[in-house]
Amino acid sequence: MDKNKLMDDIPFRNRCCTYGLSWEDFNIYENTIILNTPKKDVFVLLDENYNTIDILKMVDNDYQTTIENHLLAYKSPNYLPYPFQDFSLKQLLDLANRISIDRLRTFVNDKLVFGNQNNSYILLLTYVKFLSEQIEQYFLNAFQMKIMGFSYPDAYSYINSLIQNINECIMLYIENEKRPFPIDIINYLGQDPKVIDKYNLEPA
């Protein structure tokens, strides 16, 4: 990983701008990009694909060990709940990067996935994409909170709670012999209903 090439890379610059950070003020540890922030003890960790690994607030002086522990969790399976228990967070985000959704069409690696909207494969891909965007929003919120000095739940606690609430919503509708639509789940999560346009597929 070359620092000068990174600084000339437009997607990397855009990623830095997402956090309002300089694309010239960073360090590299193995294949991890460490973005410096206005606070000396807060860092944004990115992987080689510019996925956010974590928002790191240093609580001791063992810089290297702290980063390695975050990388280990990021690349290890079994931190995520069903149906992603065999995935690491890195694998989940890398998969989501390959998925794009254009209303009623789903693409993987820019190739259209054929099948109706009740197809379990398409529904799973949509779920992965939705989760990745929720995780991205989580990291942006975590960044702001940690910059301001507030504590914030870790990413895995957030993801587990998110999926648990989605499952609760589905089970609630099933118990009432109703079929949950995407808008029902969005409302249950307290999300902006406008986000439903992208995921407005027929429910399973």
Secondary structure by P-SEA (a helix, b strand, c coil): ccaaaaaacaaaaaaaaaaccccccccccccbbbbbcccccbbbbbcccccccccccccccaaaaaaaaaaaaaacccccccccccccaaaaaaaaaaccccccbbbccccccccccccaaaaaaaaaaaaaaaaaaaaaaaaaaaaabbbbbcaaaaaaaaaaaaaaaaaaaaaacccccaaaaaaaaccccccccccccccc
